[in-house]
Structures are given as structure tokens and as C-alpha cells.
Amino acid sequence: MNGAEVVANLRREARRLGFADLAVADISLPTEEGERLSAWLRAGFGGAMDFLSRWGERRLDGRTLSPKGARVIMVRFPYGNGDSREAQQVLSDRRLGYCSRYALGEDYHRVLRKRLIALSRFLKAMAPEHEGRVFVDSAPISEVGFAAAAGLGWRGKHTLLVTRSGSFFFLGGMVTNVPLPLSAPVPDHCGRCRRCLEACPTGAIVAPYRLDARRCISYLTIEHPGPIPEALRPLMGNRIYGCDDCQLVCPWNRFASGEVDSDFIPRPEWRAPSLVALFGYREEEFLQHSRGMALRRVGYERFLRNVAVALGNAPTSAEVVAALSQRKEDPSLLVRAHVRWALARHGVAV
């Protein structure tokens, strides 16, 4: 069996496993990718994500994960249908909490890793010499960079991967020592569109293809460990875990498939939850309701921090003020600071 046949069989198996597509990139990315990454890090745009600086340009070489690697096989897995109506309804009601659409179902790390391991075993059956490692957003490798190099899509102006069928998908892949034929990159189809830049609530997309993570709501609500800058809190609205605004306005998402894998069907309690109800969760309740979900990774303390900010942006009501007041003396200094900010937004002396 030649290399082209192996890739064709792999692509068929990938689709059987639920992946939308599969493509093959060379083991390392071009030098200019390293230059862009270094400039981005020097500008401080990575915020507190020290792992990016720690690994640096090694993220652009698959041999960082597997020293004998020859190719990086990339796959994408859709999690939404591109219908923004429900998302916009939640965002427009400041009494509700908004979670990024990707986080409403099962934890994608676990789901995709299991399927990628099955795909790796399938490759091993065709090419017994195959050795490597699978990865799903948990290894020092530039997934978007390799996906674009493989031709799974192009890097949009918001820096995410985009295809003609949208951008609501997860990325994953594997490094292999099998020298498979390379897939062809696809051209950039963003054109003169600037909708994602204009839609970003905090102006985090500082220029086309350039994101300042320190202003990004996804970073602030998930990765950022400390207090959220006060100037950005009013701009966050009711977003308590991640942000989808740049994708919700992308014209290409109008062409997304209507199918959603059963693992990523949104859990009812997180589709449009009451902020007041969420703020009343004890830690065991938060852990129970977030079991098996990606949003659990934020932890209880940051979860309360995020909800406190959203309550500060909610319409003033006796219910909102009472919910915040109950946590004025929360054991966490981080939570207390955000609660007092929120109460002051409602005119309550603290």
C-alpha cells in the first residue's frame, strides 16, 4: 500500500470516527511562523500563559512530541451548527450566564483523545512501523499552525482556523514517523471582511491575525488566574466561560453542518443558566453540575469570580443584590474583590 492509499484510508476511517476531515503537514512549520510567534511573545500578548514562552518555537516542530516524527496528521471535529440565534438570545439577556458553545457538552479533550487513539491504531495496522503521539489541546504544539499548513482550513483574522463550512470545530492530531504524502494548503478566504475585529467586545483582536490574549474574554475567564482588570469587566457582559463573538459573526459559519455529535449536545442546565442560581452553587454543586465538562477546568474560585463580574453587569434587582451580598465575606479574596466591585455597580456601598 502506497502513501496516498494510506492517507485515503485514514481519511475514511477518520470520518467514520466522526471527524470532518484529515490532512497531513510536514513535521515542522516554516521559519516565518517562528518569527511571528517570537514577536507575539515579545509584545506580551500571551499574558500569564507562561507555557507558551517556556516552549517557544519548539511548539512549531512535531519532534518536540515525538523525536522520530516525520509528519503531523491533523483532524477537525465539528461541535456546533453555526446557528447563532440561541447564543445571541442568551447574550442579550444579562440575567443569564453565557458559556462558549464548545463547552456545553462533554469535555472534548477526553472525547477526541479516545477517537484519535483509535485512529492511531488504525494507522498502525496499515503501517506497522508507525510510532508517535496523539494530542488534543494539551501538548506543546501549534495546532492551528499545523492545521493550516496541512490544508484543513486557513487562519482567520481572529487567529482561529476557518473553513468553507465554518469554524465551530475542535482540532487534534498525531505525530507519526511514517513519511506520508503532504496535503496542500488552502488559500485565505477572509478577503476584506473585518467582522470579527469589529465584534470583539474588548478589542482583543488588535489587528488582522494578531490577538492580544490579555484582553480576550476567553483568556480572562479561563486562563487568567488573578483579578480581571477593572476596565475590562463592564465589557465582558454576561460571558462567564469563554467567548464566541468573533465566530458568531463570521460569514462562513452560515454554511456549517446542522449535525452535532451526541457527545457535544449541550447540557440543558448550561444552555441559558440564571446567574443568580449559578452564584448560589456550593463547590460540590459546581463540581457535580460540571462533571465531565471542559468548563470544570476553570475551578470553583474562578467560576465565582466570573459570575460575580456578570452579576455586576446584570440589570439591578433585589435578587441580584441579595445574591452578591451573600458572598461579601467569601473566604476567597479574589471572589470578595469582584463581589464588591459588582455591588458598587448596583449602587450598594461596600
Helices and strands as residue ranges (DSSP letters): H 3-16, E 21-26, H 31-42, H 50-55, G 56-60, G 62-64, E 71-78, H 85-92, E 98-99, G 101-103, H 108-126, E 132-135, H 143-150, E 154-155, E 161-162, E 169-176, H 195-199, E 205-207, E 210-211, G 213-215, H 217-218, I 219-223, G 233-236, E 239-241, H 245-248, G 251-255, G 262-264, H 268-271, H 275-279, H 283-289, G 294-298, H 299-312, H 318-325, H 333-345
